[in-house]
Amino acid sequence: MSETSTLPVPQPLRGLRVVEFTHMVMGPTCAMVLADMGAEVIKVEPIDGEATRRLLGAGAGFFPMFNRNKKSIGIDLKQPAGAAVAQRLAASADVVVENFKAGVLAKFGLDYASLAALNERLIYVSHKGFLPGPYEHRPALDEVVQMMGGLAYMTGRPGDPLRAGTSVNDIMGGLFGAIGTLGALIQRGITGRGMEVQSALFENNVFLMGQHMLQFAVTGRHPAPMPARDNPWAVYDVFTVKDDEQIFLAAVSDAQWRSFCDALGFADLKAEPALATNNDRVRARPRLLATLRERLANRSANELAELFERAGLPYAPIRKPEDLYDDPHLQATGGLADVVLPDGDKAGQTVKTTLFPITMDGQRLPVRLQPPRLGAHTQALLAGLGYGSDEIEALRGSAIVA
């Protein structure tokens, strides 16, 4: 427990108002980061709620994951009176976050040019498929940019491109949007003026590929997909052991190799001159791995984990996402927090979610507001903008707000 844990949790963005016109993952991630750091974040949803509230399968966790610490208001932007409400709300913001297709929000007077004309201090954060250029009007998804940006090629086996197992570009795009927001806030503190910030899926993916692009530039050799790559370390692999369990084991230095052999009782391998250095072992990798797989086949994953833990060597059990709920480190450090599901068959039930993976002043940033029900804050937000009770009821009665 941190010595500062009894202090109030830091909220460095407290007092900042963020209005988000977002959906799915990318834009909501950016706004969630700002919310976790203390900003008042107002999520503007369609009159029937953001579609991720109703997604099934792999999308079922999107809304409760990326919309904590936010307030919700439902507005029908397609009605002129609804667009006027949204404009009034956006005019009250320090930051507007959006991830609609280019030109969509301009129809409602909610683009950067329209809003900046009313408030020169506004920071406007756009999340797109592509930054401005030849591709900017293409529709993009995480999977699209993983395929065209080299990530699926590097993840899959040769001839079998495979998307990564989570929404890496959507989430990273939101993180870059948040980083840009923080930089723009510092600049605004100096100049008094806001700016537009843009983040994009394709460029995020290319940033991830930079190390492999430079690998090619330096070596002149095409990078092989990760399952078939030229590994710089000999012992750096998943091993199938007793009862068909699997465990990842590694020894990435000569000192770790010696510790590896000592921990497992492989004195003969430690003494073999052809395995003395890392590069020697890399050259002998096929033979060495075959030997290790044979010798480890009847040892249990738990036994190996305990040996590697004591020896201070890298290892990892192969886990499924649901296994993380029982992870002792996450439980001991408060890495998981309760949220109440707002929608679906399990609405009202409390489940665990993951927190933003940083500490500030030795503390994790908590869930202050539950993922909101649609329109949970409409009344208070409109009243705060100066709408009277009768006006709010009229807007509700005309299905302009929810």
C-alpha positions in Angstrom: 0.0 0.0 0.0 1.4 3.4 -0.9 2.2 5.8 1.8 0.1 8.4 0.0 -2.9 6.2 -0.3 -4.9 8.0 2.3 -4.6 11.3 0.3 -7.4 12.2 -2.2 -7.0 10.5 -5.5 -5.4 13.0 -8.0 -7.8 14.5 -10.5 -5.5 16.7 -12.6 -8.3 17.5 -15.1 -10.9 18.4 -12.5 -12.9 21.5 -13.7 -12.4 20.6 -17.4 -15.6 20.1 -19.3 -15.5 17.6 -22.2 -18.4 17.0 -24.6 -18.1 13.9 -26.7 -19.9 13.0 -29.9 -18.5 9.4 -30.1 -19.4 5.8 -30.7 -17.8 2.4 -30.6 -14.2 2.4 -29.1 -11.8 5.0 -30.4 -13.5 8.2 -29.4 -15.0 6.8 -26.2 -11.5 5.7 -25.2 -10.1 9.2 -25.5 -12.9 10.7 -23.5 -12.7 7.9 -20.9 -9.0 8.7 -20.3 -9.9 12.4 -19.7 -12.7 11.3 -17.5 -10.5 9.0 -15.4 -8.2 11.9 -14.8 -11.0 14.0 -13.4 -12.6 15.9 -16.3 -16.4 16.2 -16.4 -17.2 14.2 -19.6 -20.6 14.5 -21.2 -21.5 11.8 -23.6 -24.0 12.9 -26.3 -25.9 9.9 -27.5 -28.6 9.3 -30.2 -32.1 9.5 -28.9 -32.2 5.7 -28.7 -28.7 5.4 -27.2 -25.3 4.6 -28.6 -25.4 1.4 -30.6 -22.7 -0.3 -28.5 -25.2 -0.5 -25.7 -26.9 -3.2 -27.7 -23.9 -5.1 -29.2 -23.6 -8.8 -28.8 -20.6 -11.2 -28.8 -17.2 -9.6 -28.9 -18.8 -6.1 -28.7 -20.8 -6.8 -25.5 -18.1 -5.2 -23.3 -17.6 -2.1 -25.3 -20.0 0.3 -23.6 -19.3 -0.6 -19.9 -15.6 -0.7 -20.6 -15.1 2.7 -22.3 -17.9 4.8 -20.8 -17.3 4.9 -17.1 -16.9 8.3 -15.3 -19.2 10.0 -17.8 -22.5 11.7 -17.9 -25.1 10.9 -20.6 -27.6 13.0 -22.5 -29.6 11.8 -25.5 -30.1 14.3 -28.3 -31.6 13.9 -31.8 -29.1 15.9 -33.8 -31.2 15.5 -37.0 -33.9 17.8 -35.6 -32.9 21.4 -35.8 -33.9 21.9 -32.2 -31.7 19.0 -31.2 -28.7 20.4 -33.1 -29.3 23.7 -31.3 -29.2 22.0 -27.9 -26.0 20.2 -28.9 -24.4 23.5 -30.1 -25.3 25.1 -26.8 -23.8 22.2 -24.9 -20.6 22.2 -27.0 -20.2 25.9 -26.5 -19.9 25.3 -22.8 -17.0 22.8 -23.3 -13.2 23.1 -23.0 -12.8 20.0 -25.2 -15.0 18.4 -27.8 -14.2 14.8 -28.8 -15.7 13.2 -31.9 -15.2 10.2 -34.2 -17.8 10.6 -36.9 -17.1 10.4 -40.6 -15.7 13.5 -42.2 -18.4 16.1 -42.7 -21.1 14.5 -40.6 -21.0 16.9 -37.7 -20.6 19.9 -40.0 -24.2 19.3 -41.0 -25.3 20.2 -37.4 -22.9 23.1 -36.9 -20.7 20.9 -34.6 -17.5 20.9 -36.7 -14.3 22.5 -35.5 -14.7 25.6 -37.7 -18.2 26.4 -36.5 -17.5 25.8 -32.8 -14.1 27.5 -32.8 -15.8 30.6 -34.2 -17.8 30.8 -31.0 -15.0 29.8 -28.6 -11.4 30.3 -29.6 -10.2 28.4 -26.5 -11.9 25.2 -27.7 -9.8 22.1 -28.2 -11.5 19.8 -30.8 -10.3 16.2 -30.9 -11.2 14.2 -34.0 -10.7 10.5 -34.4 -10.7 9.2 -37.9 -9.8 6.2 -40.0 -7.0 8.1 -41.8 -5.4 11.5 -41.3 -6.1 14.0 -44.2 -4.8 12.6 -47.5 -5.7 10.3 -50.3 -7.3 7.7 -48.0 -9.3 10.1 -45.7 -12.7 9.3 -47.2 -12.3 5.5 -47.0 -14.3 3.8 -44.3 -11.9 2.2 -41.8 -12.2 -0.4 -39.0 -9.5 -1.7 -36.7 -9.3 -4.9 -38.9 -9.1 -2.9 -42.1 -6.0 -1.0 -41.0 -4.4 -4.0 -39.4 -4.6 -5.7 -42.8 -3.3 -2.8 -44.8 -0.9 -1.6 -42.2 1.2 -4.7 -41.8 0.0 -5.7 -38.3 -2.1 -8.7 -39.5 0.8 -9.9 -41.6 3.2 -9.7 -38.7 0.8 -11.4 -36.2 -0.3 -14.4 -38.3 1.7 -17.3 -39.6 3.1 -17.0 -43.1 0.3 -16.9 -45.6 -2.3 -16.5 -42.8 -2.7 -12.8 -41.9 -4.4 -12.5 -38.5 -5.8 -9.5 -36.6 -4.6 -8.9 -33.1 -6.8 -10.3 -30.3 -8.1 -6.9 -29.1 -9.0 -3.5 -30.5 -5.4 -2.3 -30.6 -5.8 0.6 -33.0 -9.1 1.8 -31.7 -7.8 1.9 -28.2 -4.4 3.3 -29.2 -6.1 5.9 -31.4 -8.1 7.1 -28.3 -4.9 7.2 -26.2 -3.2 9.3 -28.9 -6.2 11.6 -29.0 -5.9 12.0 -25.2 -2.2 12.7 -25.4 -2.9 15.3 -28.1 -5.6 16.8 -25.9 -3.2 17.2 -23.0 -0.6 18.8 -25.2 -3.2 21.2 -26.6 -4.3 22.1 -23.0 -0.7 23.1 -22.1 -0.4 25.1 -25.3 -3.7 26.8 -24.5 -2.4 27.8 -21.1 0.4 29.6 -22.9 -1.4 31.2 -25.8 -5.0 31.3 -24.7 -6.1 29.6 -27.9 -7.4 26.1 -28.6 -6.7 24.0 -31.6 -7.8 20.9 -33.5 -6.2 17.6 -32.7 -6.5 14.6 -35.0 -5.8 10.9 -34.4 -6.3 8.1 -36.9 -6.4 4.3 -37.0 -4.2 3.8 -40.0 -1.4 6.1 -38.7 -1.6 4.4 -35.3 -1.0 1.1 -37.0 1.8 2.4 -39.0 3.4 3.8 -35.9 3.3 0.3 -34.4 5.0 -1.1 -37.6 7.8 1.4 -37.4 10.2 -1.0 -35.6 9.7 -3.5 -38.4 10.0 -0.9 -41.2 13.3 0.2 -39.7 14.3 -3.5 -39.2 14.0 -3.8 -43.0 15.9 -0.5 -43.6 18.7 -1.6 -41.3 19.0 -5.2 -42.4 17.7 -5.2 -46.0 15.7 -8.3 -45.2 11.9 -8.5 -45.2 10.7 -9.0 -41.6 9.1 -12.4 -41.2 5.7 -12.7 -39.4 6.2 -13.1 -35.7 5.5 -16.8 -35.5 8.3 -17.4 -38.1 10.6 -14.5 -37.3 14.3 -14.7 -37.0 14.3 -14.7 -33.2 17.1 -12.7 -31.5 16.9 -15.1 -28.5 17.1 -18.9 -28.5 15.0 -19.6 -25.5 11.9 -17.4 -26.0 8.9 -19.6 -26.8 5.8 -21.4 -25.6 6.4 -24.9 -24.4 3.7 -27.7 -24.2 4.3 -29.5 -20.9 2.7 -32.1 -18.7 -1.1 -32.7 -19.2 -0.9 -30.5 -22.3 -0.5 -27.3 -20.3 1.4 -24.5 -21.9 3.8 -22.0 -20.5 6.0 -19.3 -22.0 9.7 -19.5 -20.9 12.6 -17.2 -21.8 16.3 -16.6 -21.2 17.4 -13.5 -23.1 20.9 -13.0 -21.8 23.9 -15.2 -21.1 23.4 -14.7 -17.4 19.8 -15.8 -17.7 20.8 -18.8 -19.7 23.1 -20.0 -16.9 20.3 -19.4 -14.4 17.9 -21.3 -16.6 20.2 -24.3 -16.7 20.8 -24.2 -13.0 17.1 -23.9 -12.2 16.2 -26.9 -14.4 19.3 -29.0 -13.7 20.6 -28.8 -17.2 24.4 -28.8 -16.3 25.3 -30.5 -19.6 23.7 -27.7 -21.6 25.3 -25.0 -19.5 28.7 -26.6 -20.1 28.3 -27.1 -23.9 30.7 -24.7 -25.7 28.3 -24.5 -28.7 25.7 -22.9 -26.4 27.9 -20.5 -24.6 26.7 -17.2 -26.0 23.3 -15.9 -27.0 24.3 -15.9 -30.7 25.6 -19.4 -30.4 22.3 -20.5 -29.0 20.4 -18.7 -31.8 22.4 -20.5 -34.4 21.6 -23.8 -32.6 18.0 -22.9 -31.9 16.2 -25.7 -33.8 18.3 -28.3 -32.1 18.2 -26.6 -28.7 14.4 -26.2 -28.7 13.9 -29.8 -29.7 16.0 -30.8 -26.7 14.2 -28.5 -24.3 10.8 -29.6 -25.5 11.7 -33.2 -24.9 13.1 -32.6 -21.4 10.2 -30.3 -20.3 7.4 -32.5 -21.6 6.8 -34.3 -18.3 7.2 -31.3 -16.0 4.1 -29.4 -14.9 3.5 -25.7 -15.7 3.1 -25.0 -12.0 6.5 -26.6 -11.2 8.2 -24.6 -13.9 6.5 -21.4 -12.8 7.7 -21.9 -9.3 11.3 -22.6 -10.5 11.4 -19.6 -12.7 9.9 -17.4 -10.0 12.6 -18.4 -7.5 15.3 -17.9 -10.2 14.1 -14.5 -11.3 13.6 -15.7 -14.9 10.9 -14.5 -17.4 7.9 -16.8 -17.6 4.2 -16.6 -18.2 1.2 -18.9 -17.9 -1.0 -19.0 -20.9 -4.3 -17.4 -19.8 -7.7 -16.6 -21.1 -9.2 -13.1 -20.5 -11.6 -14.5 -17.8 -8.6 -15.9 -15.9 -7.5 -12.3 -15.1 -10.4 -11.8 -12.7 -8.5 -14.2 -10.4 -5.1 -12.8 -10.9 -3.5 -12.3 -7.5 -1.5 -9.2 -8.6 -4.5 -7.4 -9.9 -6.5 -8.3 -6.8 -3.7 -7.2 -4.4 -3.0 -3.9 -6.2 -6.6 -2.8 -6.9 -6.2 -3.1 -10.7 -9.8 -4.2 -11.0 -12.8 -2.1 -9.9 -16.6 -2.6 -9.7 -18.9 -1.2 -12.3 -22.7 -1.6 -12.6 -23.9 -2.7 -16.0 -26.3 -0.1 -17.4 -28.0 -2.1 -20.2 -29.0 -5.5 -21.4 -30.2 -8.6 -19.6 -27.7 -8.0 -16.8 -28.5 -4.3 -16.2 -27.9 -3.4 -12.6 -25.5 -6.2 -11.9 -22.0 -5.4 -10.6 -19.0 -6.7 -12.4 -15.3 -6.0 -12.4 -13.6 -3.8 -15.0 -10.0 -2.8 -15.7 -8.6 0.5 -14.6 -6.5 2.9 -16.6 -3.0 1.4 -16.2 -1.1 4.2 -14.4 -0.7 5.4 -10.9 -0.7 9.1 -9.9 0.7 10.0 -6.5 0.9 6.2 -5.9 -2.8 5.7 -6.6 -4.9 4.1 -9.3 -7.6 6.3 -10.9 -10.9 5.0 -9.7 -14.4 4.6 -11.1 -16.2 7.8 -9.8 -19.3 7.5 -12.0 -20.8 4.3 -13.2 -21.3 3.7 -17.0 -24.5 5.8 -17.4 -27.9 4.9 -18.4 -29.1 6.7 -21.5 -30.1 10.3 -20.6 -29.3 9.8 -16.9 -28.0 13.4 -16.7 -30.1 15.1 -19.3 -32.3 17.1 -16.8 -29.3 18.4 -14.8 -27.2 19.2 -17.8 -30.0 21.1 -19.6 -30.8 23.0 -16.5 -27.2 24.0 -16.2 -27.3 25.4 -19.7 -30.3 27.6 -18.7 -33.2 25.6 -19.9 -36.3 25.9 -17.8 -38.3 22.9 -16.6 -41.1 23.6 -19.2 -38.5 23.8 -22.0 -36.9 20.5 -20.9 -40.3 18.8 -20.8 -41.1 20.1 -24.2 -37.9 18.8 -25.6 -38.5 15.4 -24.1 -42.1 15.4 -25.3 -40.9 16.1 -28.9 -38.3 13.3 -28.7 -35.6 15.9 -29.2 -33.8 14.8 -26.0 -33.8 11.6 -23.9 
